[in-house]
């Protein structure tokens, strides 16, 4: 069976990483087996590192402060990904804006907690919640040089009910992320 390798980049708690580990990593699908061949975090204290250890995986810690430019940071990440043999990179809460050094050399998708093209950037959940929109949702898109500007692969939404608290809204966002991201990875690679 063909093995297809992915890399996952993350910055924080790693709940989406752990979800990928549970539902995708080392699993067989109709045409392939998918495995995580590379993990990268830009934060040495990211809790996702501990989550990965539970699955016997180590994380490459590449802190941007150790590089003279965004391009040199991205070049190092590209080098590690290329060595891993990953054919798809998944940004799962990776909180860095990537340059063309990355986007021109890597096939990557990003999980974003809003219905793009609305509410780009780091405060998307709060902005979406505080908007007058009657729905909330998530997007998965290809990564390019524009912040949350790549071609949308898929989206899913839910109805925002009256008097919904921010915590309830955020919980619904994360539930959609945990459902749609693994499915999208499988759809892309198992075809």
Wavefront OBJ file of the C-alpha trace (Angstrom):
o trace
v 0.000 0.000 0.000
v 1.245 3.475 -0.878
v 2.313 5.575 2.118
v 1.568 9.281 1.876
v 3.407 11.531 4.278
v 2.235 14.766 5.814
v 3.837 17.437 7.964
v 1.887 19.313 10.618
v 2.886 22.774 11.812
v 1.449 24.147 15.050
v 2.064 26.867 17.631
v -0.200 26.149 20.570
v -2.188 23.534 22.437
v -2.264 21.109 19.516
v -5.885 19.966 19.831
v -6.162 19.802 16.038
v -2.815 18.008 15.884
v -4.038 15.374 18.335
v -7.227 15.005 16.338
v -5.149 14.362 13.176
v -3.043 11.862 15.112
v -6.188 9.992 16.216
v -8.045 10.004 12.906
v -5.377 10.093 10.191
v -1.855 9.201 11.353
v -0.779 5.638 10.605
v -4.251 4.772 9.304
v -5.122 2.899 6.114
v -7.641 4.321 3.688
v -8.891 3.027 0.354
v -5.791 3.879 -1.718
v -3.099 4.721 0.817
v -1.807 4.800 4.333
v -1.211 8.303 5.731
v 1.510 9.052 8.243
v 2.852 12.164 9.867
v 6.519 12.302 8.911
v 7.272 15.738 10.331
v 6.067 17.982 13.136
v 7.207 21.574 13.507
v 6.377 24.087 16.212
v 7.612 27.656 16.394
v 7.145 27.689 20.189
v 9.213 25.523 22.513
v 6.458 25.516 25.155
v 3.583 24.583 22.817
v 1.452 21.925 24.507
v 1.100 20.153 21.157
v 4.669 18.875 21.680
v 3.415 16.836 24.661
v 0.444 15.555 22.666
v 2.798 14.342 19.919
v 5.007 12.530 22.459
v 2.001 10.416 23.494
v 2.093 9.031 19.938
v 5.855 8.524 19.966
v 6.536 11.501 17.713
v 9.094 14.216 18.267
v 8.663 17.813 17.210
v 11.165 20.051 15.450
v 11.216 23.317 17.383
v 12.120 26.196 15.087
v 11.790 29.551 16.841
v 11.593 32.568 14.557
v 13.591 34.716 16.992
v 16.674 32.677 16.077
v 16.563 33.885 12.469
v 17.515 37.212 10.937
v 14.463 37.361 8.660
v 11.102 35.749 7.969
v 12.575 34.339 4.752
v 15.457 32.603 6.546
v 13.009 31.145 9.087
v 10.788 29.865 6.265
v 13.807 28.477 4.394
v 14.724 26.353 7.435
v 11.145 25.049 7.728
v 11.095 24.169 4.013
v 14.407 22.324 4.384
v 13.048 20.182 7.248
v 9.777 19.450 5.435
v 11.579 18.454 2.213
v 13.861 16.061 4.151
v 10.797 14.429 5.728
v 9.297 13.492 2.363
v 5.944 15.091 3.243
v 3.805 15.773 0.195
v 1.207 17.797 2.069
v 1.724 20.265 4.904
v -1.116 21.028 7.299
v -1.086 24.283 9.247
v -3.073 23.465 12.378
v -2.897 26.566 14.526
v 0.489 27.675 13.188
v 0.573 31.368 14.047
v 3.200 32.653 11.625
v 2.672 34.530 8.380
v 4.642 32.660 5.738
v 6.646 34.191 2.905
v 7.036 33.104 -0.705
v 10.117 31.156 0.452
v 7.586 28.741 1.950
v 4.552 29.125 -0.305
v 6.483 28.700 -3.571
v 8.111 25.481 -2.372
v 5.501 23.705 -0.251
v 2.001 22.336 -0.900
v 0.169 23.433 2.255
v -3.344 23.807 3.566
v -4.502 25.930 6.486
v -7.366 25.573 8.911
v -9.012 28.925 9.677
v -11.793 29.488 12.263
v -14.074 31.697 10.165
v -15.914 31.705 6.873
v -13.296 33.246 4.635
v -12.877 35.731 3.094
v -14.357 37.266 6.249
v -12.453 37.643 9.518
v -8.882 36.937 8.483
v -6.021 36.800 10.968
v -5.521 35.822 14.585
v -8.763 37.223 16.056
v -11.151 35.508 13.660
v -13.277 33.719 16.262
v -13.910 36.884 18.281
v -14.604 38.973 15.186
v -16.989 36.376 13.797
v -18.792 36.031 17.123
v -19.159 39.804 17.514
v -20.340 40.333 13.942
v -23.965 40.612 12.922
v -23.738 37.356 10.987
v -26.274 34.661 11.776
v -23.753 31.864 11.186
v -20.260 30.962 12.279
v -17.942 28.505 10.646
v -14.557 27.396 9.458
v -12.579 27.298 6.234
v -9.769 25.124 4.953
v -7.751 26.752 2.214
v -4.542 26.450 0.244
v -1.697 28.549 1.614
v -0.306 31.432 -0.411
v 1.541 34.665 0.395
v -1.646 36.498 1.376
v -2.843 36.145 4.958
v -5.692 33.621 4.844
v -5.999 34.421 1.131
v -5.432 31.106 -0.633
v -8.054 29.263 -2.644
v -10.766 27.840 -0.401
v -10.948 24.032 -0.420
v -13.968 23.588 1.835
v -16.079 25.374 4.429
v -18.688 24.422 6.955
v -20.960 26.553 9.088
v -23.490 26.410 11.892
v -26.372 28.667 12.856
v -25.576 31.205 15.568
v -28.472 30.988 17.981
v -29.783 33.943 19.986
v -27.961 34.533 23.277
v -25.201 32.073 22.369
v -22.219 32.696 24.650
v -18.739 33.178 23.234
v -17.676 29.901 24.879
v -20.516 28.005 23.162
v -19.635 29.644 19.833
v -15.952 28.764 20.191
v -16.810 25.177 21.151
v -18.879 24.814 17.960
v -15.944 26.197 15.903
v -13.568 23.627 17.405
v -16.038 20.778 16.872
v -16.243 21.686 13.174
v -12.435 21.903 12.956
v -12.054 18.430 14.465
v -14.558 17.017 11.981
v -13.539 18.784 8.766
v -9.729 18.931 8.909
v -9.080 15.142 9.023
v -11.745 14.582 6.350
v -10.079 17.147 4.077
v -6.629 15.612 4.530
v -8.041 12.193 3.618
v -9.971 13.602 0.642
v -6.814 15.242 -0.740
v -4.499 12.248 -0.326
v -6.778 9.227 -0.699
v -7.886 9.717 -4.280
l 1 2 3 4 5 6 7 8 9 10 11 12 13 14 15 16 17 18 19 20 21 22 23 24 25 26 27 28 29 30 31 32 33 34 35 36 37 38 39 40 41 42 43 44 45 46 47 48 49 50 51 52 53 54 55 56 57 58 59 60 61 62 63 64 65 66 67 68 69 70 71 72 73 74 75 76 77 78 79 80 81 82 83 84 85 86 87 88 89 90 91 92 93 94 95 96 97 98 99 100 101 102 103 104 105 106 107 108 109 110 111 112 113 114 115 116 117 118 119 120 121 122 123 124 125 126 127 128 129 130 131 132 133 134 135 136 137 138 139 140 141 142 143 144 145 146 147 148 149 150 151 152 153 154 155 156 157 158 159 160 161 162 163 164 165 166 167 168 169 170 171 172 173 174 175 176 177 178 179 180 181 182 183 184 185 186 187 188 189 190 191
